[in-house]
Amino acid sequence: MLIRRSSNDEFEFIQSHKSQVQHEATMGYVNESNQLEMDLNTPYQGHYYVFEHQYTVQGWVLLGETKGPFTNDQSGVILELYVLPAYRKYGVGKMLMNFAIEHFKYQGLKKVQLNVFSGNPARKLYERLGFHEVASLMERPI
């Protein structure tokens, strides 16, 4: 098992899953017709890190940095976490999250943030790892 920065070929592999990742992460809220066209690498100076086992990428995490909206402190931000369906329930997501936390600690940051849609099963993992809700976006149709 190895977690390392993605290669160019792996970046292309990750991008080929973009639609599925976005659909799952947003619980279907974002779909093909309203797909977000954001390059998360640029504004956050983010980098993908892959979890590889037996020469196979099983998942990845996109890490960046941002200033907190309320405190203006520099924070680590987990922009994307994804484990390919065949490798779920084996602890890959937890290992990627622990890697991310240690990565930010090594960078000298004091906190890490992420966004998660309501109902996303990954929320339970984040809570077990000590993440807590800071703010909520609410909406209603009109």
DSSP file (Angstrom, degrees, kcal/mol; ACC not computed):
  #  RESIDUE AA STRUCTURE BP1 BP2  ACC     N-H-->O    O-->H-N    N-H-->O    O-->H-N    TCO  KAPPA ALPHA  PHI   PSI    X-CA   Y-CA   Z-CA
    1    1 A M              0   0    0      0, 0.0     2,-0.3     0, 0.0    52,-0.2   0.000 360.0 360.0 360.0 138.7    0.0    0.0    0.0
    2    2 A L  E     -A   52   0A   0     50,-2.1    50,-3.3     2,-0.1     2,-0.5  -0.991 360.0-160.7-150.2 135.3    1.3    3.4   -0.9
    3    3 A I  E     +A   51   0A   0     -2,-0.3     2,-0.3    48,-0.2    48,-0.2  -0.987  34.4 144.6-116.7 124.7   -0.1    6.9   -0.9
    4    4 A R  E     -A   50   0A   0     46,-1.8    46,-3.1    -2,-0.5     3,-0.1  -0.953  54.7 -72.2-151.8 165.9    1.7    9.3   -3.2
    5    5 A R  E     -A   49   0A   0     -2,-0.3    44,-0.3    44,-0.3     2,-0.0  -0.368  61.3-104.2 -62.7 140.9    1.2   12.3   -5.4
    6    6 A S        -     0   0    0     42,-2.4     2,-0.1     1,-0.1    -1,-0.1  -0.304  27.3-130.4 -70.4 149.9   -0.5   11.3   -8.7
    7    7 A S     >  -     0   0    0     -3,-0.1     4,-2.3     1,-0.1     5,-0.1  -0.373  32.9 -99.2 -84.7 173.2    1.3   11.1  -12.0
    8    8 A N  H  > S+     0   0    0      2,-0.2     4,-2.0     1,-0.2     5,-0.1   0.904 125.9  49.9 -61.8 -42.1    0.1   12.7  -15.2
    9    9 A D  H  > S+     0   0    0      1,-0.2     4,-2.0     2,-0.2    -1,-0.2   0.904 111.2  48.7 -63.8 -40.8   -1.5    9.4  -16.3
   10   10 A E  H  > S+     0   0    0      2,-0.2     4,-2.8     1,-0.2    -1,-0.2   0.864 106.9  56.3 -67.6 -35.2   -3.2    9.0  -13.0
   11   11 A F  H  X S+     0   0    0     -4,-2.3     4,-2.6     2,-0.2    -1,-0.2   0.926 107.8  48.3 -60.4 -43.7   -4.5   12.5  -13.2
   12   12 A E  H  X S+     0   0    0     -4,-2.0     4,-1.7     2,-0.2    -2,-0.2   0.894 110.6  51.5 -62.4 -40.4   -6.1   11.7  -16.5
   13   13 A F  H  X S+     0   0    0     -4,-2.0     4,-0.5     2,-0.2    -2,-0.2   0.926 110.7  48.3 -60.7 -46.1   -7.6    8.5  -14.9
   14   14 A I  H >< S+     0   0    0     -4,-2.8     3,-1.5     1,-0.2    -2,-0.2   0.922 109.9  52.0 -60.5 -45.4   -9.0   10.6  -12.1
   15   15 A Q  H >< S+     0   0    0     -4,-2.6     3,-1.5     1,-0.3     4,-0.3   0.811  99.8  63.3 -63.6 -29.8  -10.4   13.1  -14.5
   16   16 A S  H 3< S+     0   0    0     -4,-1.7    -1,-0.3     1,-0.3    -2,-0.2   0.687 105.3  47.3 -68.1 -16.2  -12.1   10.3  -16.5
   17   17 A H  T <X S+     0   0    0     -3,-1.5     4,-2.7    -4,-0.5    -1,-0.3   0.327  80.2 109.5-100.9   4.4  -14.2    9.6  -13.3
   18   18 A K  H <> S+     0   0    0     -3,-1.5     4,-2.5     1,-0.2     5,-0.2   0.860  76.3  48.8 -53.6 -45.4  -15.1   13.3  -12.7
   19   19 A S  H  > S+     0   0    0     -4,-0.3     4,-2.2     1,-0.2    -1,-0.2   0.924 114.5  44.7 -63.8 -45.0  -18.8   12.9  -13.6
   20   20 A Q  H  > S+     0   0    0     -3,-0.2     4,-2.6     2,-0.2     5,-0.2   0.909 113.4  50.6 -65.8 -42.9  -19.3    9.9  -11.3
   21   21 A V  H  X S+     0   0    0     -4,-2.7     4,-3.0     1,-0.2     5,-0.2   0.938 112.5  46.7 -60.3 -47.6  -17.3   11.4   -8.4
   22   22 A Q  H  X S+     0   0    0     -4,-2.5     4,-1.9    -5,-0.3     8,-0.3   0.896 111.7  50.9 -63.9 -40.9  -19.4   14.6   -8.6
   23   23 A H  H  <>S+     0   0    0     -4,-2.2     5,-2.5    -5,-0.2     6,-0.2   0.935 116.0  41.0 -62.5 -46.7  -22.7   12.8   -8.8
   24   24 A E  H ><5S+     0   0    0     -4,-2.6     3,-1.2     3,-0.2    -2,-0.2   0.925 114.6  50.8 -68.1 -44.2  -21.9   10.6   -5.8
   25   25 A A  H 3<5S+     0   0    0     -4,-3.0    92,-0.7     1,-0.3    -1,-0.2   0.836 114.8  43.0 -64.5 -33.1  -20.3   13.4   -3.7
   26   26 A T  T ><5S-     0   0    0     -4,-1.9     3,-2.1    -5,-0.2    -1,-0.3   0.320 109.5-120.8 -97.0   8.5  -23.3   15.7   -4.3
   27   27 A M  T < 5S-     0   0    0     -3,-1.2    -3,-0.2     1,-0.3    -4,-0.1   0.840  73.8 -54.0  57.3  35.1  -25.8   13.0   -3.7
   28   28 A G  T 3 <S+     0   0    0     -5,-2.5    -1,-0.3    -6,-0.3    -4,-0.1   0.380 112.4 118.8  82.4  -4.1  -27.2   13.6   -7.2
   29   29 A Y  S <  S+     0   0    0     -3,-2.1     2,-0.5    -6,-0.2    -2,-0.1   0.885  76.7  46.2 -61.6 -38.9  -27.7   17.3   -6.6
   30   30 A V  S    S+     0   0    0     -8,-0.3    -2,-0.2    -7,-0.2     2,-0.2  -0.921  79.5 163.0-104.5 128.5  -25.3   18.0   -9.4
   31   31 A N    >   -     0   0    0     -2,-0.5     3,-0.9    -5,-0.0     4,-0.3  -0.659  55.2 -72.0-132.3-171.1  -25.9   16.0  -12.5
   32   32 A E  G >  S+     0   0    0      1,-0.2     3,-0.7    -2,-0.2    -2,-0.0   0.840 126.6  52.9 -55.3 -36.7  -24.9   16.1  -16.2
   33   33 A S  G 3  S+     0   0    0      1,-0.2    -1,-0.2     0, 0.0    -3,-0.0   0.761 123.9  24.9 -76.5 -24.1  -27.2   19.1  -17.0
   34   34 A N  G <  S+     0   0    0     -3,-0.9    -1,-0.2     2,-0.0    -2,-0.2  -0.010  85.9 161.9-127.3  30.9  -25.8   21.3  -14.2
   35   35 A Q    <   -     0   0    0     -3,-0.7     2,-0.3    -4,-0.3    -3,-0.1  -0.210  42.4-116.3 -57.5 136.4  -22.4   19.9  -13.8
   36   36 A L        -     0   0    0      1,-0.1     2,-0.7     2,-0.0    -1,-0.1  -0.587  20.3-158.9 -73.8 130.4  -19.8   22.1  -12.1
   37   37 A E        +     0   0    0     -2,-0.3     2,-0.4     2,-0.1    -1,-0.1  -0.678  38.6 140.3-110.9  75.8  -17.0   23.0  -14.3
   38   38 A M        -     0   0    0     -2,-0.7     2,-0.9     3,-0.0     3,-0.1  -0.932  48.8-144.7-119.2 141.1  -14.3   23.9  -11.8
   39   39 A D    >   -     0   0    0     -2,-0.4     3,-0.9     1,-0.1    -2,-0.1  -0.874  17.8-174.2 -99.8  99.2  -10.7   23.2  -11.8
   40   40 A L  T 3> S+     0   0    0     -2,-0.9     4,-0.7     1,-0.2     6,-0.6   0.621  74.8  70.0 -73.1 -11.6  -10.1   22.7   -8.1
   41   41 A N  T 34>S+     0   0    0      4,-0.2     5,-1.5     2,-0.1     4,-0.3   0.879  98.3  48.8 -70.1 -36.1   -6.3   22.4   -8.6
   42   42 A T  T X45S+     0   0    0     -3,-0.9     3,-1.1     3,-0.2    -2,-0.2   0.979 108.8  41.0 -77.5 -59.5   -5.9   26.1   -9.4
   43   43 A P  T 345S+     0   0    0      0, 0.0    -1,-0.2     0, 0.0    -2,-0.1   0.822 128.4  33.1 -64.9 -27.0   -7.7   28.3   -6.8
   44   44 A Y  T 3<5S-     0   0    0     -4,-0.7    21,-1.7    22,-0.1    -2,-0.2   0.375 104.4-123.5-104.1   3.3   -6.5   26.1   -3.9
   45   45 A Q  T < 5 -     0   0    0     -3,-1.1    -3,-0.2    -4,-0.3    -4,-0.2   0.932  53.1-178.9  50.3  47.5   -3.2   25.1   -5.4
   46   46 A G      < -     0   0    0     -5,-1.5     2,-0.3    -6,-0.6    18,-0.2  -0.337  22.1-162.6 -83.1 159.0   -4.4   21.6   -5.0
   47   47 A H  E     - B   0  63A   0     16,-2.3    16,-2.6    -3,-0.1     2,-0.3  -0.998  17.5-125.8-139.3 141.0   -2.7   18.3   -5.7
   48   48 A Y  E     - B   0  62A   0     -2,-0.3   -42,-2.4    14,-0.2     2,-0.4  -0.670  19.6-165.9 -84.9 140.5   -4.1   14.8   -6.1
   49   49 A Y  E     -AB   5  61A   0     12,-2.6    12,-2.3    -2,-0.3     2,-0.3  -0.995  11.6-149.0-124.2 133.9   -2.7   12.0   -4.0
   50   50 A V  E     -AB   4  60A   0    -46,-3.1   -46,-1.8    -2,-0.4     2,-0.7  -0.764  11.1-138.4-107.4 148.7   -3.5    8.4   -4.9
   51   51 A F  E     -AB   3  59A   0      8,-2.8     7,-3.0    -2,-0.3     8,-1.0  -0.931  30.8-173.6 -99.8 116.8   -3.9    5.2   -2.8
   52   52 A E  E     +AB   2  57A   0    -50,-3.3   -50,-2.1    -2,-0.7     2,-0.4  -0.937  13.0 174.1-118.0 135.0   -2.2    2.5   -4.8
   53   53 A H  E >  S- B   0  56A   0      3,-2.4     3,-1.1    -2,-0.4    -2,-0.0  -0.985  74.7  -5.9-139.3 128.8   -2.1   -1.2   -3.9
   54   54 A Q  T 3  S-     0   0    0     -2,-0.4    -1,-0.1     1,-0.2     3,-0.1   0.905 129.9 -56.8  52.0  46.9   -0.7   -3.9   -6.1
   55   55 A Y  T 3  S+     0   0    0      1,-0.2     2,-0.4    -3,-0.0    -1,-0.2   0.686 115.4 115.5  62.4  22.5    0.0   -1.4   -8.8
   56   56 A T  E <   -B   53   0A   0     -3,-1.1    -3,-2.4     0, 0.0     2,-0.5  -0.984  66.7-130.4-125.0 128.2   -3.7   -0.4   -8.9
   57   57 A V  E     +B   52   0A   0     -2,-0.4    -5,-0.2    -5,-0.2     3,-0.1  -0.647  29.4 172.8 -73.4 123.0   -5.1    3.0   -8.0
   58   58 A Q  E     -     0   0A   0     -7,-3.0    26,-2.4    -2,-0.5     2,-0.3   0.599  59.9 -21.8-107.3 -17.3   -8.0    2.3   -5.6
   59   59 A G  E     -BC  51  83A   0     -8,-1.0    -8,-2.8    24,-0.3    -1,-0.3  -0.978  56.2-148.0-176.2 175.6   -8.8    5.9   -4.5
   60   60 A W  E     -BC  50  82A   0     22,-2.7    22,-2.6    -2,-0.3     2,-0.4  -0.980   5.1-148.3-156.1 165.1   -7.6    9.4   -4.3
   61   61 A V  E     -BC  49  81A   0    -12,-2.3   -12,-2.6    -2,-0.3     2,-0.6  -0.996  12.5-144.8-138.5 139.8   -7.7   12.6   -2.3
   62   62 A L  E     -BC  48  80A   0     18,-2.8    17,-2.6    -2,-0.4    18,-1.1  -0.936  23.2-169.2-108.0 118.6   -7.4   16.2   -3.6
   63   63 A L  E     +BC  47  78A   0    -16,-2.6   -16,-2.3    -2,-0.6     2,-0.2  -0.870  16.2 146.9-114.2 141.0   -5.6   18.5   -1.1
   64   64 A G  E     - C   0  77A   0     13,-2.3    13,-2.6    -2,-0.4     2,-0.3  -0.827  36.1-111.8-148.8-170.6   -5.3   22.2   -1.1
   65   65 A E  E     + C   0  76A   0    -21,-1.7     2,-0.3    11,-0.3    11,-0.2  -0.961  30.1 167.9-133.0 152.6   -5.1   25.2    1.2
   66   66 A T  E     - C   0  75A   0      9,-2.6     9,-3.6    -2,-0.3     2,-0.4  -0.967  37.1-104.5-153.0 164.0   -7.4   28.1    1.9
   67   67 A K  E     - C   0  74A   0     -2,-0.3     7,-0.2     7,-0.2     6,-0.1  -0.833  46.5-107.3 -93.1 135.4   -8.0   31.0    4.3
   68   68 A G     >  -     0   0    0      5,-3.1     4,-1.7    -2,-0.4    -1,-0.0  -0.345  20.4-134.2 -61.7 138.3  -10.9   30.4    6.7
   69   69 A P  T  4 S+     0   0    0      0, 0.0    -1,-0.1     0, 0.0    -2,-0.0   0.750 101.4  29.2 -68.2 -22.7  -13.9   32.5    5.8
   70   70 A F  T  4 S+     0   0    0      3,-0.1    -2,-0.1     0, 0.0    -3,-0.0   0.737 132.8  28.5-107.0 -30.1  -14.5   33.6    9.4
   71   71 A T  T  4 S-     0   0    0      2,-0.1     3,-0.1     0, 0.0    -3,-0.0   0.619  85.9-136.5-109.2 -16.2  -11.0   33.6   11.0
   72   72 A N     <  +     0   0    0     -4,-1.7     2,-0.2     1,-0.3     3,-0.0   0.608  55.4 144.1  65.6  13.2   -8.8   34.3    8.0
   73   73 A D        -     0   0    0     -6,-0.1    -5,-3.1     1,-0.1     2,-0.3  -0.566  59.9-106.3 -78.2 145.9   -6.4   31.6    9.2
   74   74 A Q  E     +C   67   0A   0     -7,-0.2    36,-0.6    -2,-0.2     2,-0.3  -0.588  48.8 179.9 -70.5 130.8   -4.7   29.4    6.7
   75   75 A S  E     -C   66   0A   0     -9,-3.6    -9,-2.6    -2,-0.3     2,-0.2  -0.949  30.9-115.8-133.0 151.3   -6.3   26.0    6.6
   76   76 A G  E     -Cd  65 112A   0     35,-2.6    37,-2.5    -2,-0.3     2,-0.4  -0.593  33.2-157.6 -76.2 150.2   -5.8   22.7    4.8
   77   77 A V  E     -Cd  64 113A   0    -13,-2.6   -13,-2.3    35,-0.2     2,-0.9  -0.992  15.4-147.3-136.7 129.8   -8.8   21.8    2.7
   78   78 A I  E     +Cd  63 114A   0     35,-2.8    37,-0.5    -2,-0.4   -15,-0.2  -0.851  21.0 177.4 -92.8 108.5   -9.9   18.4    1.5
   79   79 A L  E     +     0   0A   0    -17,-2.6     2,-0.3    -2,-0.9    -1,-0.2   0.731  63.6   6.2 -87.8 -25.2  -11.4   19.1   -1.9
   80   80 A E  E     -C   62   0A   0    -18,-1.1   -18,-2.8     2,-0.0     2,-0.4  -0.953  52.4-177.3-160.6 137.1  -12.2   15.6   -3.0
   81   81 A L  E     +C   61   0A   0     -2,-0.3     2,-0.4   -20,-0.2   -20,-0.2  -0.991  18.3 167.3-133.5 128.6  -12.1   12.1   -1.5
   82   82 A Y  E     -C   60   0A   0    -22,-2.6   -22,-2.7    -2,-0.4     2,-0.5  -0.986  18.9-170.8-147.5 134.7  -13.0    9.2   -3.7
   83   83 A V  E     -C   59   0A   0     -2,-0.4   -24,-0.3   -24,-0.3     5,-0.1  -0.993  36.4-113.5-120.5 127.6  -12.6    5.4   -3.4
   84   84 A L    >   -     0   0    0    -26,-2.4     3,-2.5    -2,-0.5     4,-0.3  -0.323  32.2-113.2 -59.2 140.8  -13.5    3.3   -6.4
   85   85 A P  G >  S+     0   0    0      0, 0.0     3,-1.3     0, 0.0    -1,-0.1   0.800 113.0  59.0 -50.4 -38.4  -16.5    1.2   -5.7
   86   86 A A  G 3  S+     0   0    0      1,-0.2    -2,-0.1     3,-0.0   -28,-0.0   0.684 109.3  45.8 -66.0 -16.2  -14.7   -2.2   -5.8
   87   87 A Y  G X  S+     0   0    0     -3,-2.5     3,-0.7   -29,-0.2     5,-0.5   0.253  84.2 119.2-113.5  11.6  -12.4   -1.0   -3.0
   88   88 A R  T <   +     0   0    0     -3,-1.3    -4,-0.0    -4,-0.3     0, 0.0  -0.415  66.0  32.9 -77.2 155.3  -14.9    0.4   -0.6
   89   89 A K  T 3  S+     0   0    0     -2,-0.1    -1,-0.2     1,-0.0    -3,-0.0   0.649  93.0  95.6  73.6  19.0  -15.3   -0.9    3.0
   90   90 A Y  S <  S-     0   0    0     -3,-0.7    -2,-0.1     0, 0.0    -1,-0.0   0.279 104.3-100.1-116.4   6.8  -11.6   -1.9    3.2
   91   91 A G  S  > S+     0   0    0      3,-0.0     4,-2.3    -4,-0.0     5,-0.2   0.542  83.9 128.0  89.8   6.6  -10.4    1.3    5.0
   92   92 A V  H  > S+     0   0    0     -5,-0.5     4,-2.4     1,-0.2     5,-0.2   0.928  74.7  49.0 -62.8 -45.5   -9.0    3.1    1.9
   93   93 A G  H  > S+     0   0    0      1,-0.2     4,-2.5     2,-0.2    -1,-0.2   0.905 111.3  49.7 -60.7 -42.4  -11.0    6.3    2.6
   94   94 A K  H  > S+     0   0    0      2,-0.2     4,-2.7     1,-0.2    -1,-0.2   0.903 110.7  49.8 -63.9 -41.3   -9.8    6.3    6.2
   95   95 A M  H  X S+     0   0    0     -4,-2.3     4,-2.2     2,-0.2    -2,-0.2   0.904 111.7  48.4 -65.7 -40.1   -6.2    5.8    5.2
   96   96 A L  H  X S+     0   0    0     -4,-2.4     4,-2.4     2,-0.2    -2,-0.2   0.910 112.4  48.9 -64.7 -41.5   -6.5    8.7    2.7
   97   97 A M  H  X S+     0   0    0     -4,-2.5     4,-2.5     2,-0.2    -2,-0.2   0.922 111.5  48.5 -65.2 -43.9   -8.1   10.9    5.3
   98   98 A N  H  X S+     0   0    0     -4,-2.7     4,-2.4     1,-0.2    -1,-0.2   0.893 110.6  52.0 -63.3 -38.7   -5.4   10.2    7.8
   99   99 A F  H  X S+     0   0    0     -4,-2.2     4,-2.7    -5,-0.2    -2,-0.2   0.935 109.5  50.2 -59.4 -46.1   -2.7   10.8    5.2
  100  100 A A  H  X S+     0   0    0     -4,-2.4     4,-2.4     2,-0.2    -2,-0.2   0.926 110.6  48.4 -59.9 -46.8   -4.4   14.2    4.5
  101  101 A I  H  X S+     0   0    0     -4,-2.5     4,-2.2     1,-0.2    -1,-0.2   0.928 114.2  45.7 -61.0 -46.1   -4.5   15.2    8.1
  102  102 A E  H  X S+     0   0    0     -4,-2.4     4,-2.5     1,-0.2    -1,-0.2   0.875 109.7  56.0 -65.6 -37.0   -0.8   14.2    8.6
  103  103 A H  H  X S+     0   0    0     -4,-2.7     4,-1.4    -5,-0.2    -2,-0.2   0.929 110.3  44.5 -58.6 -47.0    0.1   16.1    5.4
  104  104 A F  H  <>S+     0   0    0     -4,-2.4     5,-2.3     2,-0.2     4,-0.4   0.874 111.0  53.6 -69.4 -36.9   -1.4   19.3    6.7
  105  105 A K  H ><5S+     0   0    0     -4,-2.2     3,-1.7     1,-0.2    -1,-0.2   0.937 107.8  51.1 -59.4 -45.6    0.2   18.8   10.1
  106  106 A Y  H 3<5S+     0   0    0     -4,-2.5    -1,-0.2     1,-0.3    -2,-0.2   0.829 105.0  56.9 -60.8 -32.7    3.6   18.5    8.4
  107  107 A Q  T 3<5S-     0   0    0     -4,-1.4    -1,-0.3    -5,-0.2    -2,-0.2   0.557 120.4-112.0 -75.1  -8.0    2.8   21.7    6.5
  108  108 A G  T < 5 +     0   0    0     -3,-1.7    -3,-0.2    -4,-0.4     2,-0.2   0.584  67.3 146.7  88.2  11.1    2.4   23.5    9.9
  109  109 A L      < -     0   0    0     -5,-2.3    -1,-0.3     1,-0.1   -34,-0.1  -0.496  41.7-151.1 -81.4 153.3   -1.3   24.0    9.5
  110  110 A K  S    S+     0   0    0    -36,-0.6     2,-0.3     1,-0.2    -1,-0.1   0.592  71.6  19.9-101.5 -13.6   -3.6   24.0   12.6
  111  111 A K        -     0   0    0    -37,-0.3   -35,-2.6    -7,-0.1     2,-0.4  -0.992  57.2-148.2-153.8 161.5   -6.8   22.8   11.0
  112  112 A V  E     -d   76   0A   0     -2,-0.3     2,-0.3   -37,-0.2   -35,-0.2  -0.981  16.0-166.5-131.8 142.8   -8.4   21.1    8.0
  113  113 A Q  E     +d   77   0A   0    -37,-2.5   -35,-2.8    -2,-0.4     2,-0.3  -0.856   8.6 173.3-126.8 160.2  -11.8   21.7    6.4
  114  114 A L  E     -d   78   0A   0     -2,-0.3     2,-0.4   -37,-0.2   -35,-0.1  -0.970  25.2-127.5-156.3 161.3  -14.0   20.0    3.9
  115  115 A N        -     0   0    0    -37,-0.5     2,-0.4    -2,-0.3    -2,-0.0  -0.916  25.5-178.6-110.8 142.2  -17.5   20.3    2.5
  116  116 A V        -     0   0    0     -2,-0.4     2,-0.2   -90,-0.0   -90,-0.1  -0.996  24.8-122.7-142.4 136.0  -19.9   17.4    2.5
  117  117 A F    >   -     0   0    0    -92,-0.7     3,-2.0    -2,-0.4     6,-0.2  -0.481  41.3 -93.8 -75.4 146.4  -23.5   17.2    1.2
  118  118 A S  T 3  S+     0   0    0      1,-0.3    -1,-0.1    -2,-0.2     0, 0.0  -0.341 112.5  22.0 -56.9 134.0  -26.2   16.2    3.5
  119  119 A G  T 3  S+     0   0    0      1,-0.3    -1,-0.3    -3,-0.1    -2,-0.0   0.345  82.5 141.7  88.6  -6.8  -26.9   12.4    3.3
  120  120 A N    X   -     0   0    0     -3,-2.0     3,-2.0     1,-0.2     4,-0.3  -0.558  50.9-141.3 -69.6 123.8  -23.4   11.6    1.9
  121  121 A P  T >> S+     0   0    0      0, 0.0     3,-1.2     0, 0.0     4,-0.6   0.760  97.2  70.1 -59.3 -24.1  -22.3    8.3    3.6
  122  122 A A  H 3> S+     0   0    0      1,-0.2     4,-2.2     2,-0.2     3,-0.3   0.725  79.0  79.7 -65.4 -19.6  -18.7    9.6    3.9
  123  123 A R  H <> S+     0   0    0     -3,-2.0     4,-2.5     1,-0.2    -1,-0.2   0.873  87.2  56.2 -55.4 -38.4  -20.0   12.1    6.5
  124  124 A K  H <> S+     0   0    0     -3,-1.2     4,-2.3    -4,-0.3    -1,-0.2   0.905 106.7  49.5 -62.6 -41.1  -19.9    9.3    9.1
  125  125 A L  H  X S+     0   0    0     -4,-0.6     4,-1.6    -3,-0.3    -2,-0.2   0.939 110.3  50.5 -60.9 -47.0  -16.2    8.7    8.4
  126  126 A Y  H  <>S+     0   0    0     -4,-2.2     5,-2.5     1,-0.2    -2,-0.2   0.903 110.8  48.9 -59.7 -42.3  -15.5   12.4    8.7
  127  127 A E  H ><5S+     0   0    0     -4,-2.5     3,-1.7     1,-0.2    -1,-0.2   0.899 108.2  53.5 -65.7 -40.3  -17.2   12.6   12.1
  128  128 A R  H 3<5S+     0   0    0     -4,-2.3    -1,-0.2     1,-0.3    -2,-0.2   0.807 106.3  54.7 -63.1 -28.0  -15.4    9.5   13.3
  129  129 A L  T 3<5S-     0   0    0     -4,-1.6    -1,-0.3    -5,-0.2    -2,-0.2   0.368 129.5 -96.1 -88.2   5.4  -12.1   11.3   12.4
  130  130 A G  T < 5S+     0   0    0     -3,-1.7    -3,-0.2     1,-0.3     2,-0.2   0.491  75.1 142.3  99.0   4.1  -13.1   14.3   14.5
  131  131 A F      < -     0   0    0     -5,-2.5     2,-0.3    -6,-0.2    -1,-0.3  -0.536  27.2-171.7 -75.4 144.9  -14.7   16.7   11.9
  132  132 A H        -     0   0    0     -2,-0.2     2,-0.2     0, 0.0    -5,-0.0  -0.957  30.5 -91.6-136.4 156.9  -17.6   18.7   13.1
  133  133 A E        +     0   0    0     -2,-0.3     3,-0.1     1,-0.2     0, 0.0  -0.453  37.8 170.7 -70.5 133.0  -20.2   20.9   11.4
  134  134 A V        -     0   0    0      1,-0.5     2,-0.3    -2,-0.2    -1,-0.2   0.728  67.0  -2.4-108.8 -39.5  -19.2   24.6   11.4
  135  135 A A        -     0   0    0      2,-0.0    -1,-0.5     0, 0.0     2,-0.4  -0.972  60.7-144.2-150.2 159.3  -21.9   26.0    9.0
  136  136 A S        -     0   0    0     -2,-0.3     2,-0.5    -3,-0.1    -3,-0.0  -0.989   8.2-143.6-130.4 140.1  -24.8   24.8    6.9
  137  137 A L        -     0   0    0     -2,-0.4     2,-0.3     2,-0.0    -2,-0.0  -0.897  26.6-172.9 -96.9 126.5  -26.1   25.9    3.6
  138  138 A M        +     0   0    0     -2,-0.5     2,-0.3     2,-0.0    -2,-0.0  -0.891   8.1 168.7-120.6 152.1  -29.9   25.7    3.4
  139  139 A E        -     0   0    0     -2,-0.3    -2,-0.0     2,-0.0     0, 0.0  -0.972  14.8-165.6-151.5 165.8  -32.3   26.2    0.5
  140  140 A R        -     0   0    0     -2,-0.3     2,-0.1     0, 0.0    -2,-0.0  -0.976  31.8-106.4-150.1 147.2  -35.8   25.7   -0.5
  141  141 A P              0   0    0      0, 0.0    -2,-0.0     0, 0.0     0, 0.0  -0.424 360.0 360.0 -70.2 148.7  -37.5   25.8   -3.8
  142  142 A I              0   0    0     -2,-0.1     0, 0.0     0, 0.0     0, 0.0   0.338 360.0 360.0-131.2 360.0  -39.6   28.9   -4.7
